[in-house]
Amino acid sequence: MTMNKEQLRDILLLQNEKITEEEFLIKRELLKKITEFKKTPFAIIISGVRRCGKSTLLKQIRPDDSYYINFDDERLVSFSVDDFQQMYEMLIELFGEQKKFFFDEIQNIKGWERFVRRLHNQKNKIYVTGSNASILSKELGTHLTGRHIALELFPFSFREYLRFKHYELKELDRLTSIEKSKIKNIFLEFLDKGGFPEYLQTGKTEYLQNLYENILYRDIIVRYNLRSEKPLKITAHFAASNVGKELSFNRIKNLTGLTSATTVKEYFQYLENSYLMFLLPMYSDSLKKQIYNTKKVYCIDSKLAETVGFRFSQDRGRIFENTVFLQLKRQRKEIYYHRGKKECDFVIKEGNAIVAAMQVTWSLDDENKKREIDGLMDALNSYDLDEGLILTFDQEDEFEKDGKRIIIMPVWKWLLVS
């Protein structure tokens, strides 16, 4: 049974109205990467957590000679794969024949990938967004292998937050002490408020709570047909309350009353697929050890973690660590943590080798300086690296230790140069 034709017509007309000027204000860093692939034949796939700005991004890059359809519209709840041809014909009827298609949250429609492949085969340019990494990659891997570029969008980075605050960033080596103070003040605000665009506009924590519930229900409970929602909610709450810490699947199994730690592991796969939480493995040359070693957990947004978790906001070091982790994810780095004789927060792998190591701490003081440096040195020695990085709030220094170069840099500066 196909959708009502007049209703579909009204939806398409409303969705293709011109974007308002306000929505163009914050230019996302991903725009540059998208532009690189603009004239290629590849389909562009942009995935990311709900409400991080994917729809606005699509509208920002969309030219006049194109079609736009948002499948997250509740009026399209009855839309099925059988409606694609009718939709296509109606778009031509309403707006003339175009060769560029912009599809928002198209993974809501079962069988969508076949329609997209047909359009692609007809030499159309396709842009697709979605909020589930696994479903997008699985379906595209089957039907558009080698014919698509996958990109990820996150909530605002610090650079984007500065744009949101209308701060004109100058060259970092020319900043006055007053300008540095202004940037540090905005950075502290960024740590406190996170990067979800609509929350930043409203300041209502209820918005983040509703977003969190939406992700759990729509992207996980409904999508994966979970019979009971309570174990998932306990798992997600535990993760949000323990950002930057190691997790034990067995402990969570006992908390939730589940009979298997494997089910807990599946829940974390769902949380990662929806971009809500991420697990960071400990690096090992053995893939088997990587799989079975304990993992650390991070959240898509520190304010969201604070809103739905427990006492997360009291530990500034963990907020710091989460912020650095997200920046490394934006850069598409392959990230691990290191544990040998000592522990190091992050090591970065390129190809078959670890190429960088870094520690993250609010400040280096008499209490933690030896621990932080020793952990970094253990990583540098383990992977034969010449230099390492320690990120703090406001300290800057450089020195040598046992033939290794140690760079201490403020996190806000690293976020602006990385």
Order of alpha helices (4+ residues) and beta strands (2+ residues): alpha-alpha-beta-alpha-beta-alpha-beta-alpha-beta-alpha-beta-alpha-alpha-alpha-alpha-alpha-beta-alpha-alpha-beta-alpha-beta-alpha-alpha-beta-beta-beta-alpha-beta-beta-beta-alpha
